[in-house]
Amino acid sequence: QRRKDCPLDKDEIGTATWSFLHSMASYYPKKPSKTQSDDMTKFFNIFAQFYPCEPCAVDFQEDIKKHPPQTDSRDAFAKWLCERHNTVNVKLGKPTFDCSKVHERWKDGWEDGSCD
Ligand code: FAD
């Protein structure tokens, strides 16, 4: 059987990365300073250059050129990132996610208490 300490495949690295990015967005400041907002925009431009799946990175660079990071507030940023993930979902034929629930999924837990 496959050992547990193997290099991540495209899906594993994808899920791990989305987990990090959405968590970061849901904990991003509600009212970021100009510096924080500018830094987060830079982060995504750099991230898109070095994401370790080349065809994914090329498409993501194009996508964020068309839809630049919205980093003026937590809600705007989390929504923007959710929409970017949905663009990838559509490309891969996966269901889209309801972006009004992004903080429930990544910070607060579901409203029915099922994560408590
Ligand atoms: P994932 O898509 O990894 O999602 C993990 C969890 O996030 C889901 O279970 C769900 O609870 C939640 N979720 C789903 N959609 C959203 C959303 N819109 N907002 C918030 N939460 C959500 N793979 C390719 O094959 N080709 C590509 O071009 C490609 N590009 C990628 C670009 C980037 C920047 C990243 C980070 C990943 C990319 N991937 C790509 C990987 C791909 O997006 C998935 O991670 C991978 O296919 C595994 O999918 P999954 O069904 O396990 O769930």
Backbone and ligand atoms as CSV (ligand in chain L), in Angstrom:
chain,resi,resn,atom,element,x,y,z
A,1,GLN,N,N,0.832,-1.201,0.000
A,1,GLN,CA,C,0.000,0.000,0.000
A,1,GLN,C,C,0.874,1.260,0.000
A,2,ARG,N,N,0.250,2.397,-0.387
A,2,ARG,CA,C,1.003,3.632,-0.549
A,2,ARG,C,C,1.424,4.156,0.831
A,3,ARG,N,N,2.701,4.592,0.972
A,3,ARG,CA,C,3.129,5.161,2.242
A,3,ARG,C,C,2.438,6.501,2.462
A,4,LYS,N,N,2.482,6.966,3.694
A,4,LYS,CA,C,1.747,8.186,4.032
A,4,LYS,C,C,2.579,9.453,3.814
A,5,ASP,N,N,3.899,9.260,3.634
A,5,ASP,CA,C,4.757,10.449,3.512
A,5,ASP,C,C,5.226,10.656,2.072
A,6,CYS,N,N,4.281,10.582,1.134
A,6,CYS,CA,C,4.614,10.786,-0.274
A,6,CYS,C,C,4.351,12.241,-0.672
A,7,PRO,N,N,4.982,12.683,-1.765
A,7,PRO,CA,C,4.688,14.036,-2.254
A,7,PRO,C,C,3.200,14.193,-2.538
A,8,LEU,N,N,2.690,15.392,-2.323
A,8,LEU,CA,C,1.258,15.628,-2.538
A,8,LEU,C,C,0.931,15.622,-4.031
A,9,ASP,N,N,-0.192,14.990,-4.391
A,9,ASP,CA,C,-0.638,15.077,-5.783
A,9,ASP,C,C,-1.446,16.367,-5.973
A,10,LYS,N,N,-1.920,16.606,-7.192
A,10,LYS,CA,C,-2.570,17.876,-7.531
A,10,LYS,C,C,-3.794,18.140,-6.653
A,11,ASP,N,N,-4.600,17.098,-6.393
A,11,ASP,CA,C,-5.806,17.305,-5.589
A,11,ASP,C,C,-5.455,17.550,-4.118
A,12,GLU,N,N,-4.462,16.805,-3.617
A,12,GLU,CA,C,-4.080,16.990,-2.195
A,12,GLU,C,C,-3.535,18.392,-1.962
A,13,ILE,N,N,-2.678,18.838,-2.852
A,13,ILE,CA,C,-2.108,20.170,-2.662
A,13,ILE,C,C,-3.200,21.230,-2.845
A,14,GLY,N,N,-4.148,20.951,-3.749
A,14,GLY,CA,C,-5.263,21.877,-3.968
A,14,GLY,C,C,-6.100,22.032,-2.704
A,15,THR,N,N,-6.514,20.922,-2.118
A,15,THR,CA,C,-7.367,20.986,-0.927
A,15,THR,C,C,-6.626,21.642,0.244
A,16,ALA,N,N,-5.352,21.285,0.412
A,16,ALA,CA,C,-4.571,21.879,1.505
A,16,ALA,C,C,-4.442,23.391,1.295
A,17,THR,N,N,-4.222,23.792,0.056
A,17,THR,CA,C,-4.034,25.214,-0.236
A,17,THR,C,C,-5.333,25.989,-0.044
A,18,TRP,N,N,-6.446,25.460,-0.583
A,18,TRP,CA,C,-7.729,26.161,-0.377
A,18,TRP,C,C,-8.034,26.287,1.112
A,19,SER,N,N,-7.741,25.234,1.882
A,19,SER,CA,C,-8.010,25.291,3.337
A,19,SER,C,C,-7.260,26.463,3.960
A,20,PHE,N,N,-5.992,26.584,3.619
A,20,PHE,CA,C,-5.186,27.695,4.131
A,20,PHE,C,C,-5.737,29.042,3.654
A,21,LEU,N,N,-5.979,29.159,2.339
A,21,LEU,CA,C,-6.381,30.458,1.788
A,21,LEU,C,C,-7.736,30.912,2.344
A,22,HIS,N,N,-8.722,30.012,2.390
A,22,HIS,CA,C,-10.046,30.423,2.898
A,22,HIS,C,C,-9.976,30.749,4.390
A,23,SER,N,N,-9.179,29.981,5.131
A,23,SER,CA,C,-9.039,30.295,6.566
A,23,SER,C,C,-8.400,31.665,6.727
A,24,MET,N,N,-7.360,31.931,5.950
A,24,MET,CA,C,-6.704,33.238,6.017
A,24,MET,C,C,-7.710,34.354,5.696
A,25,ALA,N,N,-8.579,34.131,4.700
A,25,ALA,CA,C,-9.546,35.167,4.308
A,25,ALA,C,C,-10.579,35.390,5.410
A,26,SER,N,N,-11.034,34.311,6.047
A,26,SER,CA,C,-12.062,34.462,7.081
A,26,SER,C,C,-11.509,35.091,8.361
A,27,TYR,N,N,-10.195,35.056,8.532
A,27,TYR,CA,C,-9.562,35.705,9.693
A,27,TYR,C,C,-8.871,37.018,9.323
A,28,TYR,N,N,-8.990,37.413,8.088
A,28,TYR,CA,C,-8.413,38.696,7.622
A,28,TYR,C,C,-9.108,39.839,8.385
A,29,PRO,N,N,-8.393,40.954,8.631
A,29,PRO,CA,C,-9.039,42.055,9.380
A,29,PRO,C,C,-10.330,42.541,8.714
A,30,LYS,N,N,-11.315,42.887,9.565
A,30,LYS,CA,C,-12.561,43.439,9.018
A,30,LYS,C,C,-12.308,44.796,8.393
A,31,LYS,N,N,-11.396,45.548,9.040
A,31,LYS,CA,C,-11.017,46.861,8.504
A,31,LYS,C,C,-9.497,46.921,8.375
A,32,PRO,N,N,-8.947,46.360,7.300
A,32,PRO,CA,C,-7.491,46.337,7.141
A,32,PRO,C,C,-6.940,47.738,6.896
A,33,SER,N,N,-5.692,47.935,7.317
A,33,SER,CA,C,-5.000,49.177,6.966
A,33,SER,C,C,-4.670,49.136,5.475
A,34,LYS,N,N,-4.295,50.279,4.948
A,34,LYS,CA,C,-3.881,50.356,3.536
A,34,LYS,C,C,-2.710,49.395,3.293
A,35,THR,N,N,-1.761,49.352,4.232
A,35,THR,CA,C,-0.604,48.464,4.086
A,35,THR,C,C,-1.039,46.997,4.068
A,36,GLN,N,N,-1.921,46.627,4.972
A,36,GLN,CA,C,-2.386,45.229,4.999
A,36,GLN,C,C,-3.095,44.868,3.692
A,37,SER,N,N,-3.918,45.763,3.228
A,37,SER,CA,C,-4.653,45.521,1.991
A,37,SER,C,C,-3.689,45.392,0.794
A,38,ASP,N,N,-2.739,46.296,0.721
A,38,ASP,CA,C,-1.753,46.228,-0.370
A,38,ASP,C,C,-0.906,44.954,-0.273
A,39,ASP,N,N,-0.519,44.592,0.949
A,39,ASP,CA,C,0.298,43.388,1.127
A,39,ASP,C,C,-0.467,42.131,0.709
A,40,MET,N,N,-1.735,42.066,1.027
A,40,MET,CA,C,-2.509,40.873,0.650
A,40,MET,C,C,-2.652,40.782,-0.870
A,41,THR,N,N,-2.822,41.911,-1.515
A,41,THR,CA,C,-2.865,41.903,-2.983
A,41,THR,C,C,-1.541,41.393,-3.547
A,42,LYS,N,N,-0.444,41.864,-2.963
A,42,LYS,CA,C,0.884,41.393,-3.409
A,42,LYS,C,C,1.035,39.904,-3.162
A,43,PHE,N,N,0.582,39.468,-1.988
A,43,PHE,CA,C,0.668,38.041,-1.654
A,43,PHE,C,C,0.052,37.201,-2.767
A,44,PHE,N,N,-1.148,37.586,-3.243
A,44,PHE,CA,C,-1.816,36.770,-4.269
A,44,PHE,C,C,-1.084,36.825,-5.603
A,45,ASN,N,N,-0.527,37.979,-5.917
A,45,ASN,CA,C,0.202,38.059,-7.181
A,45,ASN,C,C,1.455,37.181,-7.135
A,46,ILE,N,N,2.087,37.116,-5.999
A,46,ILE,CA,C,3.277,36.265,-5.852
A,46,ILE,C,C,2.867,34.788,-5.771
A,47,PHE,N,N,1.851,34.515,-4.953
A,47,PHE,CA,C,1.324,33.153,-4.825
A,47,PHE,C,C,1.015,32.553,-6.204
A,48,ALA,N,N,0.350,33.345,-7.052
A,48,ALA,CA,C,-0.072,32.847,-8.368
A,48,ALA,C,C,1.134,32.519,-9.260
A,49,GLN,N,N,2.268,33.147,-8.979
A,49,GLN,CA,C,3.473,32.843,-9.760
A,49,GLN,C,C,4.087,31.519,-9.355
A,50,PHE,N,N,3.973,31.189,-8.064
A,50,PHE,CA,C,4.735,30.049,-7.537
A,50,PHE,C,C,3.879,28.854,-7.137
A,51,TYR,N,N,2.554,28.907,-7.382
A,51,TYR,CA,C,1.706,27.765,-7.009
A,51,TYR,C,C,2.231,26.500,-7.703
A,52,PRO,N,N,2.470,25.436,-6.927
A,52,PRO,CA,C,3.216,24.289,-7.486
A,52,PRO,C,C,2.396,23.313,-8.327
A,53,CYS,N,N,1.640,23.854,-9.285
A,53,CYS,CA,C,0.969,23.054,-10.319
A,53,CYS,C,C,0.932,24.016,-11.482
A,54,GLU,N,N,1.769,23.806,-12.467
A,54,GLU,CA,C,1.979,24.866,-13.456
A,54,GLU,C,C,0.735,25.231,-14.253
A,55,PRO,N,N,0.005,24.256,-14.814
A,55,PRO,CA,C,-1.209,24.663,-15.551
A,55,PRO,C,C,-2.220,25.378,-14.652
A,56,CYS,N,N,-2.322,24.940,-13.378
A,56,CYS,CA,C,-3.229,25.623,-12.432
A,56,CYS,C,C,-2.776,27.058,-12.247
A,57,ALA,N,N,-1.479,27.254,-12.060
A,57,ALA,CA,C,-0.925,28.582,-11.798
A,57,ALA,C,C,-1.162,29.510,-12.985
A,58,VAL,N,N,-0.973,28.997,-14.199
A,58,VAL,CA,C,-1.155,29.822,-15.402
A,58,VAL,C,C,-2.607,30.309,-15.477
A,59,ASP,N,N,-3.562,29.404,-15.271
A,59,ASP,CA,C,-4.982,29.802,-15.323
A,59,ASP,C,C,-5.326,30.753,-14.180
A,60,PHE,N,N,-4.757,30.504,-13.008
A,60,PHE,CA,C,-5.058,31.362,-11.853
A,60,PHE,C,C,-4.501,32.775,-12.071
A,61,GLN,N,N,-3.330,32.871,-12.666
A,61,GLN,CA,C,-2.763,34.194,-12.984
A,61,GLN,C,C,-3.707,34.967,-13.903
A,62,GLU,N,N,-4.219,34.286,-14.938
A,62,GLU,CA,C,-5.172,34.916,-15.868
A,62,GLU,C,C,-6.428,35.359,-15.119
A,63,ASP,N,N,-6.932,34.462,-14.270
A,63,ASP,CA,C,-8.181,34.748,-13.559
A,63,ASP,C,C,-8.037,35.966,-12.648
A,64,ILE,N,N,-6.898,36.060,-11.927
A,64,ILE,CA,C,-6.779,37.212,-11.010
A,64,ILE,C,C,-6.383,38.492,-11.750
A,65,LYS,N,N,-5.914,38.345,-12.972
A,65,LYS,CA,C,-5.720,39.546,-13.795
A,65,LYS,C,C,-7.096,40.131,-14.134
A,66,LYS,N,N,-8.023,39.244,-14.492
A,66,LYS,CA,C,-9.393,39.683,-14.821
A,66,LYS,C,C,-10.156,40.128,-13.572
A,67,HIS,N,N,-9.868,39.478,-12.458
A,67,HIS,CA,C,-10.591,39.752,-11.209
A,67,HIS,C,C,-9.560,40.014,-10.112
A,68,PRO,N,N,-9.031,41.226,-10.026
A,68,PRO,CA,C,-7.976,41.518,-9.044
A,68,PRO,C,C,-8.458,41.330,-7.600
A,69,PRO,N,N,-7.549,40.959,-6.708
A,69,PRO,CA,C,-7.908,40.730,-5.310
A,69,PRO,C,C,-8.680,41.900,-4.698
A,70,GLN,N,N,-9.773,41.577,-3.992
A,70,GLN,CA,C,-10.596,42.582,-3.296
A,70,GLN,C,C,-10.211,42.507,-1.822
A,71,THR,N,N,-9.347,43.401,-1.404
A,71,THR,CA,C,-8.751,43.259,-0.070
A,71,THR,C,C,-9.119,44.404,0.872
A,72,ASP,N,N,-10.227,45.120,0.553
A,72,ASP,CA,C,-10.603,46.272,1.391
A,72,ASP,C,C,-11.312,45.892,2.683
A,73,SER,N,N,-11.810,44.663,2.766
A,73,SER,CA,C,-12.472,44.215,4.005
A,73,SER,C,C,-12.477,42.689,4.025
A,74,ARG,N,N,-12.693,42.140,5.230
A,74,ARG,CA,C,-12.767,40.673,5.361
A,74,ARG,C,C,-13.848,40.090,4.449
A,75,ASP,N,N,-15.044,40.667,4.498
A,75,ASP,CA,C,-16.151,40.085,3.736
A,75,ASP,C,C,-15.893,40.152,2.230
A,76,ALA,N,N,-15.368,41.291,1.784
A,76,ALA,CA,C,-15.094,41.427,0.350
A,76,ALA,C,C,-14.007,40.444,-0.087
A,77,PHE,N,N,-13.012,40.287,0.744
A,77,PHE,CA,C,-11.892,39.398,0.413
A,77,PHE,C,C,-12.346,37.925,0.401
A,78,ALA,N,N,-13.108,37.533,1.429
A,78,ALA,CA,C,-13.578,36.136,1.494
A,78,ALA,C,C,-14.497,35.826,0.306
A,79,LYS,N,N,-15.321,36.789,-0.077
A,79,LYS,CA,C,-16.221,36.591,-1.222
A,79,LYS,C,C,-15.416,36.478,-2.516
A,80,TRP,N,N,-14.455,37.367,-2.666
A,80,TRP,CA,C,-13.604,37.323,-3.872
A,80,TRP,C,C,-12.912,35.959,-3.996
A,81,LEU,N,N,-12.355,35.471,-2.887
A,81,LEU,CA,C,-11.642,34.190,-2.933
A,81,LEU,C,C,-12.598,33.038,-3.217
A,82,CYS,N,N,-13.778,33.094,-2.611
A,82,CYS,CA,C,-14.798,32.069,-2.857
A,82,CYS,C,C,-15.143,32.036,-4.345
A,83,GLU,N,N,-15.269,33.201,-4.940
A,83,GLU,CA,C,-15.587,33.262,-6.373
A,83,GLU,C,C,-14.443,32.704,-7.224
A,84,ARG,N,N,-13.203,32.951,-6.810
A,84,ARG,CA,C,-12.066,32.393,-7.545
A,84,ARG,C,C,-12.093,30.858,-7.458
A,85,HIS,N,N,-12.384,30.336,-6.274
A,85,HIS,CA,C,-12.457,28.882,-6.103
A,85,HIS,C,C,-13.616,28.330,-6.953
A,86,ASN,N,N,-14.740,29.061,-6.984
A,86,ASN,CA,C,-15.864,28.591,-7.812
A,86,ASN,C,C,-15.502,28.571,-9.292
A,87,THR,N,N,-14.681,29.501,-9.729
A,87,THR,CA,C,-14.237,29.486,-11.127
A,87,THR,C,C,-13.484,28.185,-11.418
A,88,VAL,N,N,-12.628,27.769,-10.479
A,88,VAL,CA,C,-11.905,26.496,-10.648
A,88,VAL,C,C,-12.908,25.329,-10.573
A,89,ASN,N,N,-13.859,25.409,-9.644
A,89,ASN,CA,C,-14.867,24.335,-9.539
A,89,ASN,C,C,-15.595,24.136,-10.867
A,90,VAL,N,N,-16.010,25.243,-11.478
A,90,VAL,CA,C,-16.735,25.164,-12.753
A,90,VAL,C,C,-15.834,24.542,-13.821
A,91,LYS,N,N,-14.588,24.988,-13.864
A,91,LYS,CA,C,-13.647,24.446,-14.852
A,91,LYS,C,C,-13.502,22.931,-14.710
A,92,LEU,N,N,-13.537,22.453,-13.448
A,92,LEU,CA,C,-13.334,21.019,-13.201
A,92,LEU,C,C,-14.650,20.237,-13.167
A,93,GLY,N,N,-15.786,20.917,-13.402
A,93,GLY,CA,C,-17.078,20.235,-13.374
A,93,GLY,C,C,-17.545,19.883,-11.974
A,94,LYS,N,N,-17.034,20.610,-10.959
A,94,LYS,CA,C,-17.457,20.361,-9.574
A,94,LYS,C,C,-18.590,21.326,-9.221
A,95,PRO,N,N,-19.410,20.988,-8.218
A,95,PRO,CA,C,-20.474,21.925,-7.813
A,95,PRO,C,C,-19.885,23.226,-7.265
A,96,THR,N,N,-20.616,24.337,-7.460
A,96,THR,CA,C,-20.158,25.605,-6.893
A,96,THR,C,C,-20.612,25.682,-5.436
A,97,PHE,N,N,-19.928,26.550,-4.701
A,97,PHE,CA,C,-20.168,26.722,-3.264
A,97,PHE,C,C,-20.956,28.009,-3.072
A,98,ASP,N,N,-21.909,28.025,-2.112
A,98,ASP,CA,C,-22.688,29.220,-1.786
A,98,ASP,C,C,-21.822,30.170,-0.958
A,99,CYS,N,N,-21.378,31.262,-1.590
A,99,CYS,CA,C,-20.394,32.151,-0.944
A,99,CYS,C,C,-20.949,32.890,0.272
A,100,SER,N,N,-22.262,32.899,0.461
A,100,SER,CA,C,-22.800,33.529,1.685
A,100,SER,C,C,-22.459,32.677,2.919
A,101,LYS,N,N,-22.002,31.442,2.704
A,101,LYS,CA,C,-21.706,30.545,3.831
A,101,LYS,C,C,-20.208,30.348,4.066
A,102,VAL,N,N,-19.413,31.237,3.479
A,102,VAL,CA,C,-17.972,30.982,3.513
A,102,VAL,C,C,-17.390,31.089,4.933
A,103,HIS,N,N,-17.904,32.024,5.756
A,103,HIS,CA,C,-17.370,32.124,7.127
A,103,HIS,C,C,-17.853,30.952,7.999
A,104,GLU,N,N,-19.058,30.445,7.706
A,104,GLU,CA,C,-19.526,29.244,8.435
A,104,GLU,C,C,-18.594,28.073,8.129
A,105,ARG,N,N,-18.242,27.918,6.867
A,105,ARG,CA,C,-17.389,26.788,6.471
A,105,ARG,C,C,-15.982,26.896,7.050
A,106,TRP,N,N,-15.431,28.140,7.099
A,106,TRP,CA,C,-13.995,28.275,7.382
A,106,TRP,C,C,-13.650,28.939,8.705
A,107,LYS,N,N,-14.667,29.460,9.445
A,107,LYS,CA,C,-14.317,30.088,10.732
A,107,LYS,C,C,-15.310,29.777,11.843
A,108,ASP,N,N,-16.613,29.958,11.564
A,108,ASP,CA,C,-17.600,29.925,12.656
A,108,ASP,C,C,-18.225,28.557,12.876
A,109,GLY,N,N,-18.171,27.690,11.886
A,109,GLY,CA,C,-18.899,26.410,11.955
A,109,GLY,C,C,-20.344,26.619,11.497
A,110,TRP,N,N,-20.999,25.512,11.097
A,110,TRP,CA,C,-22.362,25.605,10.530
A,110,TRP,C,C,-23.357,26.086,11.558
A,111,GLU,N,N,-24.369,26.814,11.060
A,111,GLU,CA,C,-25.376,27.423,11.935
A,111,GLU,C,C,-26.139,26.393,12.773
A,112,ASP,N,N,-26.267,25.159,12.288
A,112,ASP,CA,C,-27.014,24.129,13.033
A,112,ASP,C,C,-26.205,23.535,14.194
A,113,GLY,N,N,-24.983,24.048,14.414
A,113,GLY,CA,C,-24.192,23.593,15.557
A,113,GLY,C,C,-23.438,22.293,15.312
A,114,SER,N,N,-23.474,21.789,14.079
A,114,SER,CA,C,-22.885,20.475,13.809
A,114,SER,C,C,-21.359,20.458,13.904
A,115,CYS,N,N,-20.735,21.628,14.056
A,115,CYS,CA,C,-19.269,21.652,14.245
A,115,CYS,C,C,-18.888,21.944,15.701
A,116,ASP,N,N,-19.885,22.109,16.580
A,116,ASP,CA,C,-19.582,22.494,17.982
A,116,ASP,C,C,-19.018,21.317,18.777
L,1,FAD,P1,P,-11.557,21.393,-3.104
L,1,FAD,O1,O,-11.931,22.114,-4.368
L,1,FAD,O2,O,-10.112,21.230,-2.800
L,1,FAD,O3,O,-12.290,22.142,-1.908
L,1,FAD,C1,C,-12.064,21.811,-0.535
L,1,FAD,C2,C,-13.275,22.233,0.272
L,1,FAD,O4,O,-13.479,23.627,0.114
L,1,FAD,C3,C,-14.587,21.637,-0.214
L,1,FAD,O5,O,-14.819,20.387,0.369
L,1,FAD,C4,C,-15.634,22.659,0.220
L,1,FAD,O6,O,-16.071,22.429,1.545
L,1,FAD,C5,C,-14.856,23.950,0.201
L,1,FAD,N1,N,-15.172,24.764,-0.973
L,1,FAD,C6,C,-15.460,24.353,-2.239
L,1,FAD,N2,N,-15.642,25.403,-3.042
L,1,FAD,C7,C,-15.483,26.497,-2.265
L,1,FAD,C8,C,-15.561,27.883,-2.524
L,1,FAD,N3,N,-15.860,28.365,-3.740
L,1,FAD,N4,N,-15.339,28.742,-1.506
L,1,FAD,C9,C,-15.069,28.287,-0.263
L,1,FAD,N5,N,-14.968,26.981,0.043
L,1,FAD,C10,C,-15.180,26.101,-0.949
L,1,FAD,N6,N,-6.995,21.409,-10.043
L,1,FAD,C11,C,-7.006,21.067,-11.350
L,1,FAD,O7,O,-7.187,19.887,-11.680
L,1,FAD,N7,N,-6.827,22.022,-12.327
L,1,FAD,C12,C,-6.614,23.333,-12.019
L,1,FAD,O8,O,-6.428,24.165,-12.913
L,1,FAD,C13,C,-6.586,23.712,-10.638
L,1,FAD,N8,N,-6.340,24.981,-10.281
L,1,FAD,C14,C,-6.206,25.292,-8.955
L,1,FAD,C15,C,-5.887,26.598,-8.603
L,1,FAD,C16,C,-5.695,26.921,-7.274
L,1,FAD,C17,C,-5.313,28.336,-6.899
L,1,FAD,C18,C,-5.854,25.944,-6.275
L,1,FAD,C19,C,-5.624,26.297,-4.821
L,1,FAD,C20,C,-6.212,24.659,-6.613
L,1,FAD,C21,C,-6.397,24.308,-7.955
L,1,FAD,N9,N,-6.752,23.015,-8.339
L,1,FAD,C22,C,-6.791,22.686,-9.673
L,1,FAD,C23,C,-7.134,22.005,-7.328
L,1,FAD,C24,C,-8.677,21.938,-7.205
L,1,FAD,O9,O,-9.238,23.243,-7.004
L,1,FAD,C25,C,-9.133,21.079,-6.002
L,1,FAD,O10,O,-8.445,21.475,-4.838
L,1,FAD,C26,C,-8.911,19.582,-6.223
L,1,FAD,O11,O,-9.525,19.185,-7.448
L,1,FAD,C27,C,-9.526,18.777,-5.053
L,1,FAD,O12,O,-10.912,19.054,-5.036
L,1,FAD,P2,P,-11.896,18.637,-3.888
L,1,FAD,O13,O,-13.166,18.184,-4.554
L,1,FAD,O14,O,-11.217,17.713,-2.932
L,1,FAD,O15,O,-12.271,19.986,-3.088
